[in-house]
Amino acid sequence: MNRALPSSRGWVAVVALLGFALIAAPSANARENAADRSEIALAKLPAEARDVLLLIRAGGPFPYERDGVTFGNRERLLPAQRRGYYHEYTVTTPGAKNRGARRIICGGSRRTPDVCYYTDDHYASFRRIRE
């Protein structure tokens, strides 16, 4: 049996492809953790965020002047929608001297939104609120 072995270039290509496949494909645990982070149950939200959701459904009044303004989704982390679809609301942070980093972003009708998202890191990430 005289089989030809792949050239060294061939081996390098095989190893590179395997390495890329291992790096590019997230593990099952990583995918599950990402899914866990992409949603948050209403009951798991901070009390201040639940209060904001009640205010949204009541139509206000809101404590911050910027509450209810159009959220532009410049980060493009939320699903693409027409301009004016998303609105942002401040979730107070106990002890903060300013508006803090927490927000709720809702899409659709102002009083009966189609969907709402929570961020506690000033738009770096969002979790869909599951009611």
N, C-alpha and C positions, 0 to 999 in steps of 0.2 A: 504494500500500500504506500504509494508515494503521492501524498496529497500536497498541493502547493499551499503554503501558509500565506495569509494576507501580508502585504508589504507593511512596513512600519507606518506609512501614511494611512493605510487602511485601518490599522489598529487605533491610531490616534483619532480617526473619524468616528469609529465605533465607540470608543471611550467618551469622546466629546458628546455624542448623541445621547448616550446613557446618562451622563452627568447632567445634561440639559433637561432630560426627561424627569430626572429625580428632583431637580431644582424647580422646574416649571409646574409640576403637578403637586398641588398641596395635598397634605395627608388628609385622611378622613376626619381626624380630630380637628385639624385647622379649618376645614370647611364647616364642621359643626359649630366650632367656636365663632366663626365669622357669622353664621346664621344666627347664633344666639345674640351677637352684638348688633345685628341689623334690626332687631325688634326689641321692644320693651313693653311689658304688660302695664296697663294703667295702674294697677296696685303697686308696682315696683317703682313708679315715679316718685320723686320727692313731693311732699305735701304741697309745696309752693307751686309745682307744675300742675298738680291736680286742681288747685284753686284757679290757675290761669285757664284751664280747659272749661271750668264752670263759667268763668267770665266771658269766654269766647262764645259759648252757647247762649249766654244771656245778652250778648251784644254790648258788654261793658257795664259800667265805666272801667276804663283801664288806668292803672296808676302812672304809666309812663307815656309821655307825649308821642314817642315813636311806635307805640303798640298799635298794630293793625296796618302799618305801612307795607307797601309791596316789597317782597323779598325777591331779589333778582336772580338768585341761584347761580351767581357768577362762578362759584366753586364747581358747579355741575355735578354735585354729589347726589342731588335729588333727581327723580325722573324729569326729563325735559317736558315743559308745558309752555303754553302761551304766556306772554308777559302779563303780569297782573293776577295770575292764578294763585301764587303763593303770597301769604302774609305772615309777618313775624310778630311775635309777642315775647316780652321779657318775662323770665322766670326769676324772681328775686333770689338773691344769694344771701343768706344770713351773714351779717358782718361786713358785707361789701359796701364800700362807700360810693360805688357807681352802679351801673346796670349789671355788672358782672358778665359772666360768659354763658350763662344758661338761657336758652331760648326754646320756644315752641314755634314751629313753622307749620302752617296749615294751608291746604290747597282746596280750592273750590269756593263754595258759598261761605261767607264770613260767619254766619251763625250755625250752619250745618255743614261743616267741611267734609269733603270726600275722604281726606286723609290728613293726619297730623304727624309731625316728626319732632323728636326731642334731641337737642344738642346741649351738652354741658361743657363743650370745649370751643365755643364761639365759632361754629360752622366748620370745624376740622372734620367732624364726623356727625352722622345723624342716625337715629334709630326710629323706626316707624312705631308709633304708639298703637298697641293692640288693645282694643277695648273688649 
